[in-house]
Amino acid sequence: MSRAIPATQLSAANCSRIDLTPSRFAAALWLAWLVLACAIMWFAVGLPWPVRLAFCVAIAFPGARCIRSFVLLRGPRAVRVIEWSEEGEFRVRLGPQLMTHPARLATGSFRLGRQWWALRFMTPVGLFPVLIAGGIQDPGRFRRLSRCLTVSLRRASGRAEGAAVTIPPKV
């Protein structure tokens, strides 16, 4: 009788799915920015206090809602799981029930340095943004997703063939 194979984690090379982990660091930075914006509005603007209060509320409530779904991945509008194929087809799972929807990258998706992605997915039920912090995700899956996203964004921008040489070299 042969020995049992020990339980091992699946290889990231064969997995085209990432379960997103929320970034508390990004949420803290965003919250600090909101507090700073409200403090500037409250203390540095020479308007009557009801107007300053209205501006602070107009800044704080949408910002807090955005932090909740975009960064902390909570609530019904949060992207919790991204699945992709090498052809650039995406599926996202939304909210606590993980409802699966086909998606495509919307305009405005971009990479922030080497470790951050700000993505916008267009689904049949609407537009869903998500911030992905690479330092806290599974490294292999994050690299694989990054390769797929880079190819998809190049293809969408018309740069799939590579850089065009427009000026000949001087000899």
C-alpha positions as CSV (number, residue, x, y, z in Angstrom):
1,M,0.0,0.0,0.0
2,S,1.3,3.4,-0.9
3,R,1.8,6.2,1.6
4,A,-0.8,9.0,1.8
5,I,0.2,12.3,0.1
6,P,0.5,15.0,2.8
7,A,-2.0,17.9,2.5
8,T,-0.4,20.7,0.6
9,Q,-1.6,24.1,-0.5
10,L,-2.7,24.3,-4.1
11,S,-0.2,25.8,-6.4
12,A,-0.8,29.4,-7.4
13,A,0.3,28.6,-10.9
14,N,-3.0,26.7,-11.4
15,C,-5.3,29.0,-9.6
16,S,-7.0,31.9,-11.2
17,R,-8.9,33.1,-8.2
18,I,-8.0,35.4,-5.4
19,D,-9.9,35.8,-2.1
20,L,-9.2,39.4,-1.2
21,T,-8.0,40.5,2.2
22,P,-8.9,44.0,3.4
23,S,-6.1,46.5,4.0
24,R,-6.4,48.1,7.4
25,F,-3.4,50.3,6.7
26,A,-5.1,51.8,3.6
27,A,-8.3,52.3,5.6
28,A,-6.4,54.1,8.3
29,L,-4.7,56.4,5.7
30,W,-8.0,57.1,4.1
31,L,-9.7,57.8,7.4
32,A,-6.8,60.2,8.4
33,W,-7.3,62.0,5.1
34,L,-11.0,62.4,5.8
35,V,-10.4,63.7,9.3
36,L,-7.8,66.2,8.0
37,A,-10.2,67.4,5.3
38,C,-12.9,67.9,7.8
39,A,-10.5,69.7,10.2
40,I,-9.4,72.0,7.5
41,M,-13.0,72.7,6.6
42,W,-14.0,73.3,10.2
43,F,-11.0,75.4,11.4
44,A,-9.5,77.1,8.3
45,V,-12.6,78.3,6.4
46,G,-14.4,81.5,7.3
47,L,-17.9,80.4,6.7
48,P,-20.8,80.2,9.3
49,W,-20.7,77.0,11.4
50,P,-23.9,75.5,9.8
51,V,-22.3,75.7,6.4
52,R,-19.0,74.2,7.6
53,L,-20.9,71.4,9.3
54,A,-22.8,70.7,6.1
55,F,-19.5,70.5,4.2
56,C,-18.0,68.2,6.8
57,V,-21.0,65.9,6.6
58,A,-20.8,66.0,2.8
59,I,-17.2,64.9,2.9
60,A,-17.3,62.4,5.8
61,F,-20.4,60.2,5.0
62,P,-19.6,59.3,1.4
63,G,-15.9,58.9,2.4
64,A,-16.7,56.5,5.2
65,R,-19.1,54.5,3.0
66,C,-16.3,54.3,0.4
67,I,-13.8,53.1,3.0
68,R,-16.2,50.4,4.1
69,S,-16.8,48.8,0.7
70,F,-13.8,49.9,-1.4
71,V,-11.0,49.2,1.2
72,L,-12.4,47.1,4.1
73,L,-14.5,44.9,1.7
74,R,-17.6,45.0,3.8
75,G,-21.2,45.3,2.8
76,P,-23.3,44.3,-0.2
77,R,-21.2,46.5,-2.7
78,A,-17.8,45.0,-1.7
79,V,-15.8,42.8,-4.2
80,R,-14.7,39.9,-2.1
81,V,-13.3,37.4,-4.7
82,I,-11.9,37.9,-8.2
83,E,-11.7,35.1,-10.7
84,W,-10.1,35.5,-14.1
85,S,-9.1,33.6,-17.2
86,E,-5.9,34.1,-19.3
87,E,-8.2,35.6,-22.1
88,G,-9.0,38.6,-19.8
89,E,-12.5,37.5,-18.7
90,F,-13.3,38.3,-15.1
91,R,-15.9,37.1,-12.6
92,V,-16.4,38.9,-9.2
93,R,-18.1,37.7,-6.1
94,L,-19.9,40.5,-4.2
95,G,-21.0,41.0,-0.7
96,P,-21.3,38.6,2.2
97,Q,-23.3,36.1,0.2
98,L,-20.6,36.0,-2.5
99,M,-23.0,36.5,-5.4
100,T,-21.1,35.7,-8.6
101,H,-21.3,38.1,-11.6
102,P,-19.5,38.3,-14.9
103,A,-17.4,41.5,-15.0
104,R,-15.1,43.5,-17.2
105,L,-12.5,46.1,-16.2
106,A,-13.9,49.6,-16.5
107,T,-12.0,52.7,-17.4
108,G,-10.3,54.2,-14.5
109,S,-8.6,51.0,-13.2
110,F,-4.9,51.6,-12.5
111,R,-1.9,50.3,-10.6
112,L,-0.4,52.3,-7.7
113,G,3.3,51.3,-7.6
114,R,4.2,47.6,-7.4
115,Q,1.8,46.6,-4.5
116,W,-1.5,48.3,-5.1
117,W,-4.3,48.1,-7.6
118,A,-7.3,50.3,-7.8
119,L,-9.8,48.4,-9.9
120,R,-13.3,49.2,-11.2
121,F,-15.4,46.3,-12.4
122,M,-18.5,46.8,-14.6
123,T,-21.1,44.0,-14.0
124,P,-24.7,43.6,-15.1
125,V,-25.7,45.0,-11.7
126,G,-23.5,48.0,-11.7
127,L,-20.0,49.4,-11.2
128,F,-17.9,48.0,-8.3
129,P,-14.5,49.5,-7.2
130,V,-12.0,47.7,-5.1
131,L,-8.5,48.5,-3.7
132,I,-6.1,45.5,-3.6
133,A,-3.0,45.7,-1.4
134,G,-0.5,43.2,-2.6
135,G,1.5,43.0,0.6
136,I,-1.3,41.2,2.4
137,Q,-2.6,39.0,-0.4
138,D,-1.3,35.5,-1.3
139,P,1.9,36.5,-3.2
140,G,1.6,33.9,-6.0
141,R,-2.0,34.7,-6.8
142,F,-1.4,38.4,-6.6
143,R,1.5,38.2,-9.1
144,R,-0.7,36.1,-11.4
145,L,-3.6,38.6,-11.1
146,S,-1.2,41.5,-11.8
147,R,0.1,39.8,-15.0
148,C,-3.5,39.3,-16.2
149,L,-4.5,42.9,-15.3
150,T,-1.5,44.4,-17.0
151,V,-2.3,42.5,-20.2
152,S,-6.0,43.4,-20.0
153,L,-5.2,47.1,-19.4
154,R,-2.7,47.2,-22.3
155,R,-5.2,45.4,-24.6
156,A,-7.9,47.9,-23.6
157,S,-5.7,50.9,-24.2
158,G,-4.5,49.7,-27.6
159,R,-0.9,49.1,-26.5
160,A,-1.0,45.3,-26.9
161,E,1.6,45.2,-29.7
162,G,4.3,47.1,-27.8
163,A,5.8,50.5,-28.1
164,A,5.9,52.1,-31.6
165,V,9.1,53.6,-32.8
166,T,8.3,57.0,-34.3
167,I,11.6,58.7,-34.5
168,P,14.4,56.9,-36.3
169,P,17.8,56.9,-34.6
170,K,20.5,59.3,-35.8
171,V,23.5,57.7,-37.2
